[in-house]
Amino acid sequence: MKKIFILTGEPSGDKLASEVIYDLQKINSQIEYLSVGGENIKSLGIKSIFELKEITYLGFTKVFLNLFKIKKKIDQTVTTIIKFNPDILFTVDSPDFTLRVAEKVKKINSKIITIHYVAPQVWVWREGRIKKMKKFIDHVLLLFNFEKKYFEKEQLSCEFVGHPLLDQKQKSKIDINQIIGKNKALISIFAGSRKSEIITLTPILLNFVRLMNKKYNDMTYVFHSTKENSELTLSLIKDSNLQNCEVVSDDIIKSHILKKSIFAVAKSGTVSLEICNAKIPLIIIYKMNFINYLIVKSLVKIRFANIINISANKEIIPELLQSKCNAENIYKYVESYLDEPIRIKEQVEKVQSILKDFRTNQSSSKLASISLNKFLQ
């Protein structure tokens, strides 16, 4: 029986990995698995050697403060992988953790095939990482077609499988009126999947809702949360005393609510692609502590934070970052779109044109699973 060790570093990677493995189990049932994963991978009956939250750290300062813990987890993971002796080490996203593990594993046992899904954003910063990666990564599964040129330039085997957030998936029907009152206009809010993001951005977003309530009646603001962070988000909303805010954590319900929304306010990140794919207008927000911001600003080589804007090389989706990320600015931009529907139409049309280059003819998870299976033959 063939073996695969699945290595993730945060909830988003756990979800991506689980979708690939779910498809792989359909085409090859003769595989034994072990992982560092979260609830999604566990739901497939795959054991994780420790809880994912033990290694999920956000920001340079937090990583620095937890260096000893991270090193200990890297060494523990490497030891377990070598003992498990998989045919494939399947690393997913979180390069600062997963690629460090892969490098150590490859040095000890070069026969283990290393496949990485979700390439580091070398087009944003540290393009030189590819030279180092090709010493211990055998194959990279890419989310964006334009990434190929960076990896092919260094002769690192790669394959474009598309972005999972653009997959056209069949969702079960659900009556969201049972959750949200009828005849309510919905605005979807995405404050992040990490605790520190939620603590930073949710108070700003709740102040934005207060400003909106002064002008707009009959609107409901739905905070899209992970199951792990739903209680935290609920407690922040409860403390605000706002009556027209809800929290949802079920993926199917979130998908339906997003499609029924008239607008979205989203933390900078890949969730923006899901919003764009649903043809919902949006603005992007983000705020980090000042030290992290200075570090990032000194390293990045692009003008924009959002992938749509990066691809277009101009701001199609407004970005409110750092000092611009405040309730008054968010309100001003959302108001300008709601009061001028032509702006909504223009944004959605421009975004859809760009998304054409991001799509594949099969789902990303299916293409990734086919690729993994080929390496097992």
N, C-alpha and C positions, 0 to 999 in steps of 0.2 A: 504494500500500500504506500502511495506517495504521501509526502508530508509538506504542509505549508505553515510557516509561522507568520501570523499577521501582526504587524507592529504599527500602532497608532499613538498619537500623543495628546489628542484633545477630542471633545465630542463630535466636532464636524468631521474629523478623520474617521472616527468610529462609524459614523453613519455612511460615509462614502465606501469604506471597506466592506461593511455589511451588505451593501447593495451588490457589490462585485462578487462577494462570496456566495450570496444567495443565488445569483445567476450561474456561478461556477458549479454549485452543488447540483444544479439541474442538468448540466452537461457531463459532469464527472462526479459520481457518488463515491468513488474509491479514493478519497483523500482524507488524511487525518490532519486535524488542526490544533494549534495552540496559539495563544495571543496575548498581547497587551491591548485590551480593548475596553469598551464601555457597554452600556445596556443593549445597543443594537447588535453587536457581535455576540453578546451573551444570549440574546434571543434566538440565535441560530444554533444554540446548544454547544457553543465553543467556549472553553474555559479561558479566563484571563488570569495571568500569574499575579497581578495585583490590581488595585482600583486605579482607574484612569486619573482620578482627581489628585492622586499622589504625585503626578508629574506635570500637571497643567499649571504652568506659571505664565503670567502675562507681563510683557514689558522687560526691558533690559535691566532695570533696577531690581525687579523681583527675581529675575534669573540670577543676577549677581549675588543677591542675598541668600539664594538657595543652591548655590553651586555645589556644595558638599552633598546635599540631598540628591541632586540631579546626577552627580557623578556616581553615587552609590547605586541609584536605580539603573543607570546605564550599565554598570558592571554586573549587577544582578541579572539584568535582561540578557546581556551577552552570554553569561554563564549558562542560563537556562536554554538559550537558543542552541548553543554548541552541544549541550546534553541532548536536546530534542533531535538534533541533526536533521533539519528539514531539507527537502529538495529545493524549496524556494523560500527566501525571506522576502515577504511582501510588505514593504514599508509604505505608509500612506501619510503624506503631508508632514507637518511639524518637523521640518528638516533639522532644526537645532538639536532635537532628540533622536529622531529615527535615523538620520544619516550618520550620526556619531556611533550609534549602535552598529549600523551596517558596516561601517569602516572597520570597527574592531573585529566583528564577526568574520569579515573577508580575510583579514590578516591571519586569523587562527585557522579558518577552513575555507580555502579558495574555491572548493567544489560547490559550495552553497550558492545557488543562483540568486542574485539580488535584483529585485524589480521594484522601482519606486513609482508611485502614483501621485500625481499633483506635483509637478516640478517646482523647485524653488523659483521665485520670481526674479530670475537673473536679468530680465529686461528692466527691472526696477533698480536693482543694486547688486553689487558683487558678482558680475558676470564671470569673473575668474574662478568662481566655485566649480564651474563645469570641468575645468582641468583636473581639479582634485577629485570630483565625483567619479570620473571615468576610471579611476584606479580601483574603485570598490563597488560601483553600480554597473550591472550588466545591461539593463534596459530601463528606459523611462517612458511612462505613459503620460502623454501631454493633454492638457485641457484645451489649449488654444493652438490653432494651426500655425500662427506666426512664431510660436516658440521653437519650431523645428529648426529654423536657420541657426539658432544659437548652439544647439546640441550637435547638429550635423557638422557645423564648422569645426568642432572639437572631436568629430568622429565617435561620438557616444551614441550607441544604438537607441533610437527613440521611435515613438509611434503616437500619432494624433488620435485620441479616442473621443474627443468632445467633452463638453462640460455637462455634468449630471443635472445641473439646475435648469438646463435647456431641454431635457428629455420630455417628450410628450407622454405623460403617464396617465393611465385611466384611474380616475379617483372615484370611490364610491359616492353615491349621491347622499346628501345630508341636508336637512332643513335647518339652516342657521337661524331661522326665526325663533327656534327653541332656545337659542343662546343669546341672540341679539334681538331686541324689539323690532317689530315690523316698522316699515317706513322710516327707518333711521339711515342717514347717510353714514357710511363707514370710512374711517381713516385708519389705515394699518400703520402701526408703529413698531420698529425693530430697534431695540436698545442694546442688542448684543447678546452673545451666548456665554460670556464670561462674567463672573461676579463683579469684578472691578469695573468692567464697562457699564454694567447695569447700575452700580452705585454712583458712577460719575454722570451718566447720561439721563437716567430716569428722572431725577429732580428737574433737570432742564426741560425735559419733554412734558412733564406735568405742568410746569409754568407756561409752556407753550399752549397747552390745553386750556388753561385759565384765560389766556388772551383770546383764544378762539371762541370761548364761551361768551365773551362780551359781544361778539358780532353774529355768530352763527348758532342757530337753534337746531335742535333735533339731530345732532351729530354724536356718534359713538366712536370712541378712540379705543382700538383694540391692540393691546400690547402682545406681540408674538414672542413667546418665551420657550425655553427648553423646559422639560419636566423638572430638571434639577433646580432651576432658578425661578420657577413659577411662584413659590411661596414668598421669596424675597421681593419679587415684583409686586405681588398682591399686598404685601405689608407696606411698601412704599406708597402705593395707590391709596390704601386705607388711611395712612397718616395724612394724605393730602386732602381728604374729605371731598374729593371729586366724585360725583355720582354717575358720570357718563364715560367711565373707563372700565374696560374689561381685560382679562388676561386669558389667553388660550395657549395650550402647549401640545395638543394633539395635532399631528402633522396633517391629517386629512381635513380637520376643521380649519386649521390655519390656511390651507390651500384654498378652501371655499371662501373664506372670509376675504382673503387677498383679492380673489377674482371679483368679489362684490364691492370692493373698495373704490372710492372715487380718487383717492390719493394715498401716497405712502411717504413716511419719513423714516429713513433707514440709516443705521450705523454703517460706516464705510466697510465694505467687505463683499464676499461673494453672494450674499443674500440679494444684493441689488440685481443680479442676473435673473433670479427667480421672479422678482418684481417686474423687471423689463419683459421677461418672457410672458407674463400675464397681461402685458400691455397696460400696466398701471403707471401713471405719471408719478415722479418721485423727486425728492431732494436727498442729498447725502450729508450726514453729519459725523463728526468725530472729535474727540478731545482726549488727550493723554497728559500725563504730568510733564512739566516743563523740561526736566532733564531728558526724559525719553524723546520728547519732541526735538530737542537740539541735536541729539544723536542721530535720529532718523533724518532730519533735515540735512545734516552734513553728509549722509551716505547716499540718499536717493538721487537718481539722475533723470527723473521724469517730472513733468509739471503738474500732473493730476493724480488723484487717489483712486478714482473709479475707472474700471476697465473699459467702459464705453467711451469715456472721455479720452483715455489713453489711446485707444484704437483710432478715434476720430481726430486726435491731436487738437481738440478744442472742447470747451465746456458745453456739452449738450445737457447734462444733468448738473444742476447747481451743487457746489460743494461748500459746505460751511464747516470749516475745520478750525480747531484751536480757539482763538479769541472770537472768531466769527460764529462759533457754535454757542449761541445763546438763544433764549426763548424769543426775544424780540425779533432777531433775524429770521429764525425759523418761521415765526408767524408772518412776517413780511413777505417771505417768498411763497409760502403756501397760499396766503391771501391773494397774491398777484396771479397765481395760476387759477385759483377757483373763480376769481372775478373776471378772468380773460380766458375763456375756454379754448380760444385759438392757440394759445401757448401750450396747452395740454396736447392738442392735436399735433402740433409741430414737433414736440418732444417725442411723443410716441412714434410718429412716422420715422423720424431720424434714427431712433433707437432700433426699430425693427429692421431698417436697412443695414445697420451694422451687425445685427445678430445673425444675418444670413451667412456670414463668413465663419461664425462660431459653431454652426450646426453640423451634425453627422447624420448618416442615413439609418443608424441604429443607436440604441441607447449607449451612453458612455460605459455603464456598468457591464453591459453585454459584451461590448468590444474589448473591455479590459479583461473580462473573464475568459474570453476566447484566447487572448494573448497569453494569459497565465497558463491555460491548458496546453497551449503549444509548447511552452517551455517544460512541461512535464512529460512530453512524449519521448 
